Amino acid sequence: MLEFEGQVALITGAARGIGKSIADRIESRGGLTVRADFREWDEKIAKLGQLSYGIRLDVTNPDQVKKAVKQVVEEFGNIDILVNNAGITRDGLLVRMKDEDWGAVLSTNLDAVFYMSREVLPGMMKKRYGRIVNISSVVGQMGNPGQGNYVASKAGVIGLTKSVAREVASRGITVNAVAPGYIATKMSEEMNEKAKEQLEKMIPLGRVGTSDDIANGVCFLASKEAGYITGQVLGINGGMYM
């Protein structure tokens, strides 16, 4: 199936993990993917594959975001799909959390969704078509001790998703969120062992999720077939939160 043929998808945090799997899946279905990440690529716009390009981007910098979106539009004509996936963790109990750890997580995980969406939406509104998928988290729905900053940022993503969905629905643009559960990624490996064990015990399906599980859900919400779905949170968590 080439359901994304002729479309341009911009994915943040796409050098590895969930972001890479999402980009790979969209590209495999005919879409041109622009993979934004804070890591260096070989060139400012580096061709990675037949339909894949990489750009270096600090999503917490609104000026960089504005320039990057402008660059992508000038290079490829439009942005049909935006996946806000970039995220970090800096875990710790709230009473011991440093200001910089709170600020860094909120800036990367929530502020960046605002910056990216604000810059991409005018083009989508003009075209009267667009798909925005924001990556939240199951802990943004249920909370998790030792992750107050991360939980706050991911809960904020859900609220922002619903508000923006209401603002732009009349323009043919859908805005949804995906809330992954415990997924095997490099970022989840950084969690302490006690937290990992607690989360694994909460998964009724009995296995840790994969980045491909998340990519499947994102691609559905990004497709034309999901055109009557907006303002929703798709939980992909093995049943750990129902």
Solvent accessible surface area in square Angstrom, and as a share of the most:
residue,aa,sasa,rsa
1,M,177,0.79
2,L,109,0.54
3,E,41,0.18
4,F,1,0.00
5,E,118,0.53
6,G,73,0.70
7,Q,14,0.06
8,V,9,0.05
9,A,1,0.00
10,L,0,0.00
11,I,0,0.00
12,T,2,0.01
13,G,17,0.16
14,A,1,0.00
15,A,29,0.22
16,R,95,0.35
17,G,30,0.29
18,I,26,0.13
19,G,0,0.00
20,K,89,0.38
21,S,16,0.11
22,I,0,0.00
23,A,0,0.00
24,D,56,0.29
25,R,52,0.19
26,I,0,0.00
27,E,38,0.17
28,S,76,0.49
29,R,66,0.24
30,G,10,0.10
31,G,0,0.00
32,L,32,0.16
33,T,0,0.00
34,V,0,0.00
35,R,14,0.05
36,A,0,0.00
37,D,5,0.03
38,F,124,0.52
39,R,77,0.28
40,E,124,0.56
41,W,47,0.17
42,D,142,0.74
43,E,115,0.52
44,K,156,0.66
45,I,32,0.16
46,A,5,0.04
47,K,122,0.52
48,L,85,0.42
49,G,27,0.26
50,Q,152,0.67
51,L,55,0.27
52,S,2,0.01
53,Y,37,0.14
54,G,0,0.00
55,I,3,0.01
56,R,139,0.51
57,L,4,0.02
58,D,56,0.29
59,V,12,0.07
60,T,43,0.25
61,N,51,0.26
62,P,52,0.33
63,D,95,0.49
64,Q,75,0.33
65,V,0,0.00
66,K,123,0.52
67,K,146,0.62
68,A,7,0.06
69,V,10,0.06
70,K,128,0.54
71,Q,45,0.20
72,V,0,0.00
73,V,62,0.36
74,E,127,0.57
75,E,101,0.45
76,F,42,0.17
77,G,53,0.51
78,N,43,0.22
79,I,12,0.06
80,D,2,0.01
81,I,0,0.00
82,L,0,0.00
83,V,0,0.00
84,N,7,0.03
85,N,20,0.10
86,A,20,0.16
87,G,26,0.25
88,I,52,0.26
89,T,29,0.17
90,R,106,0.39
91,D,65,0.34
92,G,27,0.26
93,L,90,0.45
94,L,124,0.61
95,V,138,0.80
96,R,189,0.69
97,M,32,0.14
98,K,125,0.53
99,D,123,0.64
100,E,105,0.47
101,D,35,0.18
102,W,102,0.36
103,G,33,0.31
104,A,27,0.21
105,V,0,0.00
106,L,30,0.15
107,S,27,0.18
108,T,19,0.11
109,N,1,0.01
110,L,39,0.19
111,D,54,0.28
112,A,5,0.04
113,V,7,0.04
114,F,92,0.39
115,Y,38,0.14
116,M,1,0.00
117,S,7,0.05
118,R,112,0.41
119,E,40,0.18
120,V,5,0.03
121,L,19,0.09
122,P,82,0.51
123,G,46,0.44
124,M,1,0.01
125,M,57,0.25
126,K,182,0.77
127,K,108,0.46
128,R,141,0.51
129,Y,44,0.17
130,G,0,0.00
131,R,9,0.03
132,I,1,0.01
133,V,1,0.00
134,N,2,0.01
135,I,10,0.05
136,S,2,0.01
137,S,10,0.06
138,V,3,0.02
139,V,8,0.05
140,G,11,0.11
141,Q,59,0.26
142,M,66,0.30
143,G,29,0.28
144,N,31,0.16
145,P,113,0.71
146,G,20,0.20
147,Q,10,0.05
148,G,29,0.28
149,N,0,0.00
150,Y,22,0.08
151,V,25,0.14
152,A,38,0.29
153,S,0,0.00
154,K,7,0.03
155,A,42,0.33
156,G,23,0.22
157,V,0,0.00
158,I,24,0.12
159,G,37,0.36
160,L,46,0.23
161,T,0,0.00
162,K,90,0.38
163,S,58,0.38
164,V,18,0.10
165,A,3,0.02
166,R,209,0.76
167,E,128,0.57
168,V,6,0.03
169,A,50,0.38
170,S,90,0.58
171,R,89,0.32
172,G,37,0.36
173,I,1,0.01
174,T,9,0.05
175,V,1,0.01
176,N,1,0.00
177,A,0,0.00
178,V,0,0.00
179,A,0,0.00
180,P,8,0.05
181,G,13,0.12
182,Y,22,0.08
183,I,10,0.05
184,A,65,0.51
185,T,22,0.13
186,K,123,0.52
187,M,56,0.25
188,S,15,0.10
189,E,114,0.51
190,E,121,0.54
191,M,26,0.12
192,N,94,0.48
193,E,112,0.50
194,K,142,0.60
195,A,19,0.15
196,K,29,0.12
197,E,96,0.43
198,Q,86,0.38
199,L,11,0.06
200,E,85,0.38
201,K,174,0.74
202,M,77,0.34
203,I,13,0.07
204,P,87,0.55
205,L,135,0.67
206,G,66,0.63
207,R,130,0.47
208,V,45,0.26
209,G,13,0.13
210,T,61,0.36
211,S,22,0.14
212,D,69,0.36
213,D,35,0.18
214,I,0,0.00
215,A,0,0.00
216,N,72,0.37
217,G,9,0.09
218,V,0,0.00
219,C,0,0.00
220,F,95,0.39
221,L,6,0.03
222,A,0,0.00
223,S,3,0.02
224,K,129,0.55
225,E,124,0.56
226,A,0,0.00
227,G,40,0.39
228,Y,219,0.83
229,I,54,0.27
230,T,45,0.26
231,G,10,0.10
232,Q,97,0.43
233,V,39,0.22
234,L,66,0.33
235,G,38,0.36
236,I,33,0.17
237,N,17,0.09
238,G,21,0.20
239,G,20,0.19
240,M,16,0.07
241,Y,88,0.33
242,M,184,0.82
